[in-house]
Amino acid sequence: MTVRVLVADDQELVRAGFRMIIEAREDLEVVAEAGDGEEAVRLARRFRPDVVLMDVRMPGVDGIAATRCLVGGEDAPRVIILTTFDVDEPLYAALRAGASGFLLKDVRPADLVDAIRVVARGEALLAPRVTRRLLDRFARSLPERPVRSAALAELTEREAEVFGLVARAASNAEIAAQLVVTEATVKTHVSAVLRKLGVRDRVQAVVLAYDLGLVQPRSCD
């Protein structure tokens, strides 16, 4: 199955470089390019890509606003934020808007390709601990969004336990060891948690845990 990709960046050379890397792989295809967020949203609705590579800073509608528009609809694409910064406030805002992770623009070609495949499978691009550090840094300073605490009532006792561990950056292997179950069982529980909470991946689950107050930001020195 071919993964359909849309590349959104205001620099034509960047778009051309990503296109060349992506289309060198048989299982990947660039279906459209956009020079700003507004065009990215329009082309995504037209071409229905599986994954959008989204520059965080673009003229007019930026990558964060565009991400928010894209992930809110049915059959929404996965969004990978492109940035020149390792940790930055816009990245946190993008994660809260629904992005599945981020990449630095100087990413190695092989890592770019792997990232697209990972996100297309429905997995989160960021390692949980990286997400946790990012959230810890900015959770106190950015506006809150409406909390969906009622969703917790849908979880079974075991699913709630798994959610708590995911929110604390535990890997599937760590969760399996703590609960004395197999990793396959953990994956089943995690999938159920994401579905019931209405979040797309583990990144969004961690963000929701912060919103619900299940995880408190650590102090930053």
Backbone as CSV, one residue per row, in Angstrom:
resi,resn,N_x,N_y,N_z,CA_x,CA_y,CA_z,C_x,C_y,C_z
1,MET,0.839,-1.194,0.000,0.000,0.000,0.000,0.883,1.257,0.000
2,THR,0.603,2.177,-0.902,1.395,3.407,-1.021,0.911,4.459,-0.025
3,VAL,1.846,5.062,0.700,1.528,6.143,1.630,1.547,7.459,0.865
4,ARG,0.436,8.181,0.906,0.294,9.441,0.187,0.698,10.597,1.094
5,VAL,1.599,11.443,0.601,2.183,12.504,1.429,1.953,13.866,0.803
6,LEU,1.615,14.846,1.624,1.556,16.245,1.213,2.671,16.986,1.937
7,VAL,3.444,17.780,1.203,4.541,18.550,1.791,4.163,20.023,1.821
8,ALA,4.147,20.617,3.013,3.787,22.024,3.171,4.961,22.787,3.774
9,ASP,5.552,23.663,2.984,6.686,24.479,3.433,6.762,25.688,2.516
10,ASP,7.095,26.854,3.070,7.123,28.058,2.245,8.392,28.166,1.411
11,GLN,9.337,27.255,1.589,10.568,27.269,0.797,10.512,26.176,-0.276
12,GLU,10.563,26.598,-1.511,10.436,25.664,-2.627,11.558,24.627,-2.629
13,LEU,12.771,25.043,-2.274,13.891,24.111,-2.257,13.699,23.019,-1.207
14,VAL,13.127,23.385,-0.072,12.855,22.392,0.970,11.832,21.381,0.467
15,ARG,10.772,21.886,-0.150,9.746,20.976,-0.681,10.340,20.040,-1.726
16,ALA,11.186,20.593,-2.608,11.784,19.778,-3.663,12.695,18.703,-3.073
17,GLY,13.427,19.057,-2.035,14.305,18.092,-1.397,13.547,16.947,-0.763
18,PHE,12.470,17.290,-0.048,11.653,16.250,0.574,10.989,15.367,-0.487
19,ARG,10.515,15.999,-1.556,9.878,15.218,-2.625,10.861,14.205,-3.212
20,MET,12.070,14.631,-3.454,13.070,13.745,-4.041,13.347,12.552,-3.134
21,ILE,13.443,12.815,-1.827,13.700,11.737,-0.861,12.519,10.776,-0.799
22,ILE,11.315,11.340,-0.728,10.118,10.517,-0.562,9.848,9.657,-1.787
23,GLU,9.938,10.257,-2.964,9.561,9.534,-4.168,10.632,8.549,-4.634
24,ALA,11.767,8.507,-3.942,12.774,7.487,-4.226,12.379,6.146,-3.605
25,ARG,11.318,6.162,-2.773,10.833,4.933,-2.138,9.559,4.459,-2.832
26,GLU,9.485,3.161,-3.081,8.362,2.627,-3.832,7.044,2.717,-3.079
27,ASP,7.100,2.728,-1.750,5.861,2.716,-0.965,5.403,4.113,-0.558
28,LEU,6.088,5.158,-1.032,5.725,6.529,-0.680,5.485,7.353,-1.938
29,GLU,4.571,8.320,-1.837,4.242,9.162,-2.989,3.860,10.561,-2.514
30,VAL,4.426,11.595,-3.125,4.026,12.973,-2.838,2.867,13.316,-3.759
31,VAL,1.700,13.591,-3.173,0.513,13.873,-3.982,0.291,15.364,-4.187
32,ALA,0.941,16.208,-3.362,0.761,17.653,-3.504,1.806,18.388,-2.681
33,GLU,2.056,19.655,-3.058,2.935,20.549,-2.312,2.186,21.843,-2.039
34,ALA,2.443,22.427,-0.857,1.792,23.683,-0.488,2.829,24.654,0.052
35,GLY,2.633,25.950,-0.251,3.558,26.968,0.197,3.124,27.700,1.446
36,ASP,1.912,27.427,1.935,1.438,28.029,3.179,0.338,27.154,3.765
37,GLY,-0.099,27.505,4.976,-1.077,26.684,5.663,-2.428,26.625,4.984
38,GLU,-2.864,27.747,4.442,-4.165,27.776,3.775,-4.179,26.837,2.569
39,GLU,-3.110,26.891,1.797,-3.016,26.009,0.636,-2.899,24.550,1.073
40,ALA,-2.210,24.306,2.176,-2.068,22.941,2.677,-3.427,22.346,3.027
41,VAL,-4.259,23.116,3.696,-5.595,22.634,4.066,-6.424,22.369,2.820
42,ARG,-6.373,23.294,1.876,-7.159,23.136,0.645,-6.722,21.907,-0.144
43,LEU,-5.412,21.733,-0.296,-4.915,20.602,-1.078,-5.114,19.278,-0.344
44,ALA,-5.030,19.307,0.985,-5.257,18.084,1.750,-6.690,17.608,1.592
45,ARG,-7.626,18.536,1.563,-9.023,18.152,1.377,-9.285,17.644,-0.038
46,ARG,-8.483,18.106,-0.972,-8.650,17.665,-2.353,-7.986,16.316,-2.618
47,PHE,-6.736,16.152,-2.135,-5.965,14.959,-2.470,-5.999,13.877,-1.387
48,ARG,-6.467,14.209,-0.194,-6.617,13.253,0.904,-5.329,12.453,1.182
49,PRO,-4.253,13.128,1.549,-3.011,12.417,1.871,-3.140,11.639,3.173
50,ASP,-2.286,10.664,3.337,-2.230,9.923,4.602,-1.417,10.690,5.635
51,VAL,-0.377,11.372,5.166,0.529,12.105,6.053,0.814,13.481,5.460
52,VAL,0.846,14.494,6.320,1.221,15.843,5.908,2.497,16.242,6.642
53,LEU,3.530,16.619,5.882,4.726,17.223,6.467,4.478,18.722,6.510
54,MET,4.353,19.289,7.702,3.877,20.660,7.874,4.928,21.550,8.523
55,ASP,5.388,22.551,7.794,6.290,23.547,8.376,5.535,24.314,9.457
56,VAL,6.159,24.513,10.610,5.467,25.176,11.700,5.306,26.674,11.449
57,ARG,6.249,27.276,10.722,6.193,28.717,10.473,6.055,28.972,8.976
58,MET,4.877,29.463,8.578,4.608,29.809,7.186,3.815,31.107,7.149
59,PRO,3.888,31.860,6.059,3.131,33.118,5.972,1.638,32.860,5.952
60,GLY,0.884,33.832,6.444,-0.568,33.676,6.469,-0.979,32.672,7.523
61,VAL,-1.655,31.620,7.106,-2.053,30.552,8.022,-0.824,29.700,8.332
62,ASP,-0.436,29.654,9.607,0.776,28.906,9.950,0.483,27.415,10.111
63,GLY,1.535,26.655,10.406,1.382,25.221,10.499,0.494,24.757,11.630
64,ILE,0.465,25.510,12.723,-0.365,25.128,13.864,-1.845,25.261,13.523
65,ALA,-2.227,26.408,12.961,-3.623,26.621,12.585,-4.050,25.622,11.513
66,ALA,-3.163,25.363,10.562,-3.480,24.412,9.501,-3.661,23.008,10.068
67,THR,-2.814,22.635,11.014,-2.934,21.320,11.654,-4.267,21.190,12.357
68,ARG,-4.667,22.228,13.069,-5.936,22.208,13.792,-7.107,22.001,12.833
69,CYS,-7.041,22.623,11.677,-8.102,22.453,10.677,-8.115,21.036,10.114
70,LEU,-6.951,20.497,9.865,-6.859,19.201,9.194,-7.281,18.030,10.071
71,VAL,-6.873,18.029,11.326,-7.107,16.851,12.157,-8.533,16.807,12.707
72,GLY,-9.298,17.856,12.497,-10.645,17.885,13.043,-11.686,17.158,12.212
73,GLY,-11.364,16.795,10.980,-12.359,16.179,10.118,-12.254,14.670,10.075
74,GLU,-13.182,14.054,9.331,-13.158,12.608,9.163,-12.015,12.224,8.219
75,ASP,-11.484,11.019,8.407,-10.372,10.543,7.583,-9.238,11.560,7.545
76,ALA,-8.989,12.183,8.693,-7.966,13.229,8.766,-6.576,12.633,8.577
77,PRO,-5.688,13.358,7.914,-4.321,12.872,7.754,-3.545,13.004,9.053
78,ARG,-2.468,12.259,9.160,-1.534,12.441,10.265,-0.619,13.609,9.906
79,VAL,-0.264,14.405,10.888,0.560,15.584,10.634,1.882,15.468,11.378
80,ILE,2.966,15.647,10.629,4.305,15.741,11.209,4.766,17.184,11.057
81,ILE,5.083,17.820,12.163,5.522,19.205,12.138,7.012,19.270,11.789
82,LEU,7.357,20.152,10.866,8.746,20.383,10.473,9.244,21.654,11.152
83,THR,10.415,21.600,11.723,10.932,22.757,12.434,12.451,22.803,12.365
84,THR,13.001,23.983,12.569,14.452,24.132,12.660,14.909,24.152,14.112
85,PHE,13.944,24.056,15.060,14.261,24.116,16.477,13.953,22.788,17.141
86,ASP,14.799,22.392,18.113,14.617,21.130,18.807,13.411,21.186,19.741
87,VAL,13.340,22.242,20.559,12.215,22.427,21.480,11.793,23.883,21.402
88,ASP,10.523,24.122,21.154,10.054,25.487,20.960,8.574,25.533,21.309
89,GLU,8.072,26.674,21.752,6.666,26.800,22.120,5.718,26.382,20.996
90,PRO,5.974,26.799,19.746,5.055,26.378,18.682,4.934,24.870,18.539
91,LEU,5.967,24.127,18.901,5.885,22.672,18.807,4.889,22.119,19.807
92,TYR,4.907,22.657,21.011,3.936,22.218,22.017,2.529,22.552,21.558
93,ALA,2.342,23.765,21.037,1.022,24.158,20.550,0.582,23.254,19.402
94,ALA,1.514,22.855,18.560,1.183,21.976,17.436,0.743,20.605,17.932
95,LEU,1.398,20.094,18.971,0.993,18.807,19.529,-0.417,18.894,20.090
96,ARG,-0.720,19.989,20.746,-2.062,20.155,21.286,-3.082,20.347,20.172
97,ALA,-2.638,20.855,19.042,-3.545,21.025,17.903,-3.846,19.701,17.219
98,GLY,-3.058,18.677,17.509,-3.336,17.370,16.938,-2.225,16.742,16.133
99,ALA,-1.051,17.370,16.097,0.070,16.782,15.359,0.531,15.497,16.036
100,SER,1.056,14.580,15.238,1.500,13.292,15.766,2.987,13.277,16.095
101,GLY,3.656,14.410,15.946,5.069,14.471,16.270,5.762,15.557,15.486
102,PHE,7.088,15.625,15.601,7.809,16.633,14.845,9.163,16.115,14.410
103,LEU,9.689,16.739,13.362,11.002,16.419,12.816,11.790,17.705,12.615
104,LEU,13.089,17.637,12.805,13.938,18.753,12.433,14.119,18.738,10.918
105,LYS,14.242,19.912,10.313,14.348,19.991,8.859,15.639,19.384,8.321
106,ASP,16.636,19.253,9.172,17.874,18.643,8.707,17.896,17.130,8.976
107,VAL,16.717,16.546,9.122,16.592,15.116,9.372,17.278,14.318,8.262
108,ARG,17.883,13.204,8.624,18.500,12.345,7.621,17.419,11.723,6.744
109,PRO,17.691,11.529,5.460,16.685,10.964,4.556,16.065,9.669,5.066
110,ALA,16.881,8.762,5.574,16.353,7.488,6.059,15.413,7.694,7.240
111,ASP,15.734,8.655,8.116,14.886,8.922,9.273,13.571,9.585,8.850
112,LEU,13.625,10.437,7.838,12.410,11.061,7.317,11.456,9.995,6.792
113,VAL,11.986,9.089,6.000,11.177,8.019,5.424,10.587,7.138,6.522
114,ASP,11.404,6.771,7.502,10.913,5.948,8.607,9.811,6.662,9.379
115,ALA,9.974,7.967,9.589,8.990,8.743,10.336,7.647,8.758,9.615
116,ILE,7.665,8.940,8.320,6.427,8.942,7.548,5.721,7.596,7.667
117,ARG,6.482,6.517,7.576,5.891,5.181,7.681,5.317,4.933,9.069
118,VAL,6.040,5.370,10.107,5.574,5.189,11.478,4.247,5.906,11.702
119,VAL,4.184,7.161,11.298,2.973,7.955,11.514,1.815,7.422,10.670
120,ALA,2.108,6.967,9.460,1.064,6.427,8.593,0.428,5.186,9.209
121,ARG,1.190,4.444,10.014,0.656,3.259,10.683,-0.201,3.621,11.883
122,GLY,-0.274,4.911,12.210,-1.080,5.330,13.336,-0.322,5.434,14.636
123,GLU,0.998,5.338,14.573,1.809,5.446,15.775,2.298,6.884,15.955
124,ALA,2.691,7.206,17.183,3.225,8.531,17.461,4.697,8.583,17.098
125,LEU,5.121,9.703,16.566,6.509,9.840,16.137,7.452,10.115,17.295
126,LEU,6.974,10.841,18.309,7.838,11.198,19.432,7.921,10.071,20.449
127,ALA,9.102,9.843,20.953,9.235,8.935,22.080,8.514,9.558,23.273
128,PRO,7.836,8.760,24.094,7.075,9.316,25.216,7.855,10.259,26.106
129,ARG,9.125,9.937,26.377,9.895,10.803,27.270,10.204,12.152,26.638
130,VAL,10.373,12.177,25.329,10.587,13.448,24.643,9.325,14.295,24.749
131,THR,8.186,13.668,24.533,6.911,14.363,24.660,6.747,14.913,26.067
132,ARG,7.087,14.109,27.065,6.939,14.523,28.453,7.787,15.754,28.747
133,ARG,9.024,15.762,28.274,9.891,16.927,28.521,9.324,18.176,27.863
134,LEU,8.798,18.014,26.655,8.233,19.149,25.933,7.031,19.705,26.676
135,LEU,6.158,18.805,27.136,4.968,19.233,27.860,5.332,19.870,29.194
136,ASP,6.280,19.278,29.889,6.692,19.841,31.172,7.172,21.279,31.031
137,ARG,7.810,21.568,29.924,8.381,22.900,29.742,7.317,23.963,29.514
138,PHE,6.236,23.596,28.828,5.279,24.616,28.405,3.867,24.478,28.971
139,ALA,3.594,23.460,29.739,2.221,23.219,30.186,1.653,24.370,31.003
140,ARG,2.498,25.051,31.773,1.983,26.124,32.618,1.731,27.423,31.854
141,SER,2.384,27.587,30.713,2.368,28.889,30.059,1.366,29.023,28.922
142,LEU,0.830,27.893,28.447,-0.078,27.966,27.306,-1.521,27.816,27.736
143,PRO,-2.459,28.379,26.964,-3.867,28.327,27.334,-4.376,26.899,27.402
144,GLU,-5.320,26.688,28.305,-5.937,25.373,28.422,-6.994,25.178,27.346
145,ARG,-7.274,23.929,27.015,-8.368,23.630,26.111,-9.427,22.897,26.912
146,PRO,-10.671,22.787,26.410,-11.722,22.124,27.164,-11.307,20.694,27.544
147,VAL,-11.597,20.323,28.775,-11.208,19.017,29.289,-12.315,18.007,29.065
148,ARG,-11.926,16.770,28.701,-12.910,15.728,28.431,-12.858,14.683,29.535
149,SER,-13.085,15.114,30.770,-12.971,14.204,31.896,-13.998,13.083,31.832
150,ALA,-15.141,13.315,31.194,-16.176,12.287,31.103,-15.675,11.060,30.365
151,ALA,-14.688,11.245,29.497,-14.168,10.123,28.726,-13.518,9.081,29.618
152,LEU,-13.011,9.498,30.773,-12.360,8.554,31.673,-13.333,7.498,32.181
153,ALA,-14.605,7.857,32.280,-15.604,6.914,32.789,-15.792,5.728,31.859
154,GLU,-15.373,5.882,30.599,-15.517,4.802,29.627,-14.435,3.736,29.778
155,LEU,-13.382,4.053,30.504,-12.269,3.118,30.643,-12.547,2.079,31.722
156,THR,-12.099,0.856,31.468,-12.140,-0.159,32.509,-11.044,0.159,33.531
157,GLU,-11.057,-0.552,34.641,-10.058,-0.301,35.675,-8.651,-0.537,35.137
158,ARG,-8.468,-1.611,34.374,-7.158,-1.912,33.833,-6.751,-0.878,32.780
159,GLU,-7.706,-0.461,31.931,-7.411,0.548,30.915,-7.016,1.874,31.551
160,ALA,-7.684,2.244,32.642,-7.331,3.478,33.344,-5.911,3.383,33.910
161,GLU,-5.559,2.179,34.382,-4.217,1.965,34.909,-3.178,2.107,33.797
162,VAL,-3.487,1.543,32.626,-2.587,1.652,31.483,-2.462,3.102,31.040
163,PHE,-3.576,3.836,31.001,-3.562,5.237,30.615,-2.646,6.032,31.532
164,GLY,-2.733,5.756,32.831,-1.884,6.467,33.781,-0.412,6.213,33.534
165,LEU,-0.077,5.001,33.157,1.317,4.669,32.887,1.791,5.276,31.567
166,VAL,0.937,5.268,30.562,1.271,5.920,29.293,1.530,7.402,29.536
167,ALA,0.680,8.028,30.353,0.820,9.455,30.639,2.122,9.768,31.365
168,ARG,2.677,8.778,32.025,3.944,8.979,32.750,5.144,8.482,31.954
169,ALA,4.938,8.378,30.648,6.028,8.089,29.707,6.546,6.662,29.775
170,ALA,5.744,5.734,30.259,6.172,4.339,30.292,6.029,3.714,28.906
171,SER,7.004,2.939,28.511,6.929,2.218,27.245,6.044,0.990,27.409
172,ASN,5.692,0.343,26.307,4.893,-0.878,26.392,5.614,-1.946,27.206
173,ALA,6.926,-2.058,27.019,7.692,-3.052,27.768,7.657,-2.750,29.269
174,GLU,7.785,-1.483,29.628,7.744,-1.101,31.041,6.369,-1.333,31.643
175,ILE,5.325,-1.030,30.870,3.960,-1.267,31.355,3.729,-2.758,31.548
176,ALA,4.180,-3.563,30.586,4.012,-5.014,30.676,4.697,-5.568,31.917
177,ALA,5.901,-5.072,32.203,6.637,-5.556,33.370,5.932,-5.170,34.664
178,GLN,5.413,-3.954,34.711,4.769,-3.490,35.935,3.442,-4.199,36.189
179,LEU,2.703,-4.480,35.120,1.384,-5.114,35.269,1.461,-6.641,35.170
180,VAL,2.639,-7.139,34.875,2.868,-8.582,34.732,1.941,-9.166,33.662
181,VAL,2.000,-8.574,32.475,1.255,-9.064,31.318,2.201,-9.030,30.119
182,THR,1.741,-9.534,28.977,2.575,-9.510,27.776,2.486,-8.149,27.099
183,GLU,3.474,-7.843,26.266,3.432,-6.591,25.517,2.251,-6.574,24.547
184,ALA,1.883,-7.729,24.017,0.730,-7.807,23.118,-0.544,-7.380,23.850
185,THR,-0.666,-7.791,25.119,-1.827,-7.389,25.926,-1.810,-5.891,26.167
186,VAL,-0.626,-5.345,26.422,-0.506,-3.898,26.631,-0.941,-3.150,25.376
187,LYS,-0.503,-3.610,24.213,-0.878,-2.961,22.962,-2.386,-2.955,22.778
188,THR,-3.032,-4.062,23.158,-4.492,-4.135,23.055,-5.146,-3.109,23.965
189,HIS,-4.640,-3.006,25.201,-5.198,-2.029,26.146,-4.961,-0.596,25.673
190,VAL,-3.755,-0.321,25.168,-3.448,1.030,24.693,-4.374,1.408,23.542
191,SER,-4.600,0.500,22.618,-5.493,0.768,21.494,-6.903,1.082,21.989
192,ALA,-7.371,0.336,22.991,-8.701,0.575,23.549,-8.765,1.937,24.230
193,VAL,-7.695,2.293,24.946,-7.638,3.587,25.637,-7.715,4.732,24.634
194,LEU,-6.915,4.649,23.582,-6.911,5.714,22.575,-8.281,5.850,21.928
195,ARG,-8.905,4.728,21.623,-10.218,4.761,20.977,-11.274,5.383,21.897
196,LYS,-11.295,4.968,23.148,-12.324,5.451,24.074,-12.123,6.924,24.444
197,LEU,-10.865,7.342,24.504,-10.595,8.740,24.849,-10.697,9.663,23.648
198,GLY,-10.796,9.066,22.451,-10.932,9.880,21.247,-9.670,10.599,20.864
199,VAL,-8.510,9.990,21.161,-7.229,10.577,20.772,-6.573,9.673,19.737
200,ARG,-5.695,10.247,18.943,-5.173,9.537,17.787,-3.934,8.708,18.064
201,ASP,-3.161,9.074,19.087,-1.932,8.345,19.369,-1.482,8.652,20.789
202,ARG,-0.331,8.099,21.165,0.158,8.258,22.532,0.519,9.703,22.846
203,VAL,0.991,10.444,21.850,1.308,11.854,22.074,0.071,12.593,22.557
204,GLN,-1.044,12.393,21.847,-2.269,13.083,22.228,-2.813,12.570,23.561
205,ALA,-2.552,11.315,23.878,-2.970,10.776,25.175,-2.236,11.475,26.309
206,VAL,-0.927,11.738,26.122,-0.161,12.433,27.147,-0.658,13.872,27.298
207,VAL,-0.936,14.532,26.175,-1.473,15.889,26.224,-2.781,15.909,27.005
208,LEU,-3.657,14.937,26.720,-4.941,14.863,27.418,-4.743,14.627,28.905
209,ALA,-3.766,13.809,29.268,-3.496,13.550,30.680,-3.129,14.831,31.416
210,TYR,-2.370,15.713,30.747,-2.054,17.012,31.342,-3.317,17.845,31.505
211,ASP,-4.173,17.844,30.488,-5.402,18.623,30.557,-6.309,18.145,31.691
212,LEU,-6.317,16.839,31.911,-7.173,16.262,32.940,-6.567,16.381,34.330
213,GLY,-5.313,16.822,34.398,-4.666,16.963,35.695,-4.112,15.665,36.245
214,LEU,-4.059,14.621,35.393,-3.515,13.345,35.848,-2.004,13.393,35.988
215,VAL,-1.385,14.296,35.233,0.062,14.485,35.294,0.317,15.963,35.525
216,GLN,1.154,16.259,36.482,1.483,17.640,36.776,2.848,17.996,36.207
217,PRO,2.980,19.195,35.592,4.280,19.601,35.062,5.321,19.667,36.175
218,ARG,6.506,19.224,35.848,7.613,19.344,36.801,8.202,20.737,36.706
219,SER,8.809,21.192,37.768,9.406,22.519,37.750,10.609,22.517,36.829
220,CYS,10.806,23.624,36.123,11.945,23.741,35.192,12.927,24.755,35.741
221,ASP,14.144,24.356,35.955,15.167,25.266,36.477,15.902,25.919,35.337
